[in-house]
Amino acid sequence: MEDPGTVIAAALEHVGPRLKQLRQRRGITLTGLAASTGISKSTLSRLENGQRRPTLELLLPLAHAYRVPLDDLVGAPDVADPRVRLKPRQHNGRTVIPLARHPGGLQAWKIVIPTSKNTPEPGAHEGYEWLYVISGHMRLVLAGHDIVLGPGEVAEFDTHVPHWFGSTGKEPAEVLSVFGPQGERMHTRARPAPNRATTQP
């Protein structure tokens, strides 16, 4: 049986290269990452180059900035238990449950939107998003559109376009979100009937 200290040391050696690869894949500069995490550019550089030991205080803001589970940054080994252990977190007043385990590429979340999140605050950023309403009714404000989607309805859009989605104010909404940070799109093999309310600007 391997010595736990040796296993941990080996895992820590790979954290730096993993962080650098993730940042470059996302197209984020050290300066931009420093601004979003509050960690100095020099510390981030040393961390990526293996000259700074990764600590929880450094990894937590990085996991938040990259929107990935902490386990993905440290390369925690998969275990035999096949269950996906979801770890809900609060983000902008919403409950967000990550459904994807691996950093980079398409990411998926289940989002529970409370009735209080009903004031549009449109924003824009890089990427492409696909939204599926599980329950309740979701209000979507996208460029010149202001629509309400019900259970089973889907919207997809380029997130460079100013957008906002939230509750109608009458009931909570549960939404499945699939997001591609570099603009990756969902590839659908079957499309809904023409009378379905699907939005694709």
C-alpha positions, -999 to +999 in steps of 0.1 A: +000+000+000+013+034-010+024+059+017-004+086+020+023+113+021+038+101-011+004+100-028-004+136-016+029+149-027+025+134-062-010+149-065+002+183-055+029+182-082+003+181-109-019+209-096+002+237-112+003+223-147-035+215-144-042+251-134-022+265-163-038+242-188-072+251-176-065+288-177-051+287-212-079+265-224-104+291-211-084+319-228-079+338-195-048+359-189-030+359-155-039+396-152-076+388-157-075+359-133-058+380-107-086+406-110-114+380-106-098+361-077-080+387-057-048+366-059-017+385-072-004+378-106+030+367-093+014+342-069-007+327-097+024+324-119+043+307-091+014+284-084+012+273-120+049+268-122+051+246-091+070+272-071+041+279-047+024+251-028-013+250-035-035+257-004-072+258+002-071+296+004-057+297-031-077+269-047-112+279-035-113+313-053-098+296-084-125+269-084-151+296-081-136+317-109-134+286-132-168+274-121-155+238-115-155+216-084-124+218-062-117+181-068-111+189-104-083+213-096-064+188-073-071+158-095-089+138-068-090+101-079-123+086-089-136+060-065-156+029-071-188+045-058-207+055-090-229+080-073-224+117-083-222+137-051-238+170-059-227+200-038-252+228-041-239+264-036-255+298-036-247+322-065-265+355-069-293+344-047-299+312-067-291+276-057-266+261-083-259+224-084-229+214-107-236+183-128-203+182-147-172+168-130-145+179-154-131+214-160-131+230-195-155+225-223-193+222-218-205+226-182-239+217-168-258+229-138-292+226-122-303+260-111-332+267-087-344+303-091-365+317-062-394+340-067-373+370-055-351+368-086-375+386-109-358+419-116-340+418-150-303+426-148-290+419-183-253+411-188-231+397-215-200+375-215-182+350-237-198+317-244-230+299-255-258+288-232-287+262-235-315+264-210-342+237-203-370+245-179-376+215-156-404+230-135-421+263-129-418+292-153-387+310-163-386+345-176-359+352-203-349+387-213-327+385-244-318+415-265-353+427-276-372+396-264-390+392-231-406+358-229-418+332-204-409+295-209-426+266-191-417+230-183-401+212-212-393+244-232-358+253-243-339+284-252-303+287-266-283+318-273-249+334-277-240+349-243-223+379-260-259+391-265-271+409-233-294+385-215-310+376-181-331+348-169-350+345-137-384+338-120-417+353-131-422+363-095-451+339-090-432+306-084-397+292-082-382+278-114-359+248-118-337+251-149-310+229-165-282+250-179-255+238-203-228+264-209-199+264-233-173+290-222-157+292-257-190+292-276-195+254-279-230+247-290-254+218-282-258+195-312-295+183-314-304+152-335-341+157-331-359+190-330-393+198-314-424+202-335-428+236-351-455+247-325-431+243-296-419+276-281-382+272-287-361+304-289-329+305-309-320+341-318 
